[in-house]
Amino acid sequence: MSRVLWFAVGAGSGVYAAVKSRRAARRLTPQDLGDQIGAAGLGLRLFADEVRAGMADKETQLRQQLGLPDPGNPKPALAVSAAETSAGRNGVA
């Protein structure tokens, strides 16, 4: 019984190693490396776009809270007090 068990363990580990090495060799081909680099570049561009959008949203929010003018709009924004803001959110006029 013990020999059969160790034979099965050895055969299974051999198959596992063969599959892993075949996948590793395929990942190191020039075409696949190019695909991986392209995907990483795309991911970085998408992340940078998200960061820029978040920065713009936060800047707009801060400008509104502080009553600063929008750089694209020459008219100054009206300052809104914290009490008016919380009353507007709660539906209280």
C-alpha positions in Angstrom: 0.0 0.0 0.0 2.8 2.4 0.9 4.6 1.9 -2.5 1.4 2.6 -4.4 0.9 5.8 -2.4 4.4 7.1 -3.0 4.2 6.2 -6.7 1.0 8.2 -7.0 2.5 11.1 -5.1 5.6 11.0 -7.4 3.5 10.8 -10.5 1.3 13.7 -9.4 4.2 15.9 -8.6 5.8 15.1 -11.9 2.7 16.1 -13.8 2.4 19.3 -11.7 6.0 20.2 -12.4 5.7 19.5 -16.2 2.5 21.7 -16.4 4.1 24.6 -14.4 7.3 24.5 -16.5 5.4 24.5 -19.7 3.4 27.5 -18.6 6.5 29.3 -17.5 8.2 28.7 -20.8 5.2 30.0 -22.7 5.1 33.2 -20.6 8.8 33.9 -21.5 8.2 33.9 -25.3 8.8 37.3 -26.9 5.2 37.6 -28.0 3.8 36.9 -24.6 6.3 39.2 -22.9 5.2 42.0 -25.3 1.6 41.3 -24.3 2.4 41.5 -20.6 4.3 44.8 -21.0 1.4 46.2 -23.1 -1.1 45.1 -20.4 1.0 46.7 -17.7 1.2 50.0 -19.7 -2.5 50.0 -20.2 -3.1 49.4 -16.5 -0.8 52.3 -15.6 -2.6 54.6 -18.0 -6.0 53.7 -16.6 -4.7 54.2 -13.0 -3.3 57.6 -14.0 -6.6 58.6 -15.6 -8.5 57.6 -12.4 -6.1 59.6 -10.2 -6.4 62.7 -12.4 -10.2 62.5 -12.4 -10.2 62.1 -8.6 -7.9 65.1 -8.2 -10.1 67.2 -10.4 -13.3 66.2 -8.5 -11.6 66.9 -5.2 -10.3 70.3 -6.4 -13.8 71.3 -7.6 -15.3 70.1 -4.3 -12.7 72.1 -2.3 -13.2 75.2 -4.4 -16.9 75.1 -3.8 -16.5 74.6 -0.1 -14.0 77.5 0.2 -15.9 79.8 -2.1 -13.0 80.1 -4.5 -13.6 81.0 -8.2 -13.4 78.3 -10.8 -10.3 78.9 -13.0 -12.4 78.4 -16.1 -15.2 80.6 -14.8 -14.4 84.4 -14.2 -17.4 84.8 -11.8 -16.6 83.9 -8.2 -18.5 81.1 -6.6 -20.9 81.9 -3.9 -19.8 80.8 -0.4 -22.2 78.4 1.2 -22.1 78.0 5.0 -21.9 74.6 6.6 -25.3 75.1 8.1 -26.9 75.8 4.7 -25.1 72.8 3.2 -26.2 70.4 5.9 -29.8 71.8 5.8 -29.8 71.3 2.0 -28.7 67.7 2.4 -31.3 66.9 5.0 -34.1 68.4 2.9 -34.7 71.2 5.4 -35.3 74.6 3.9 
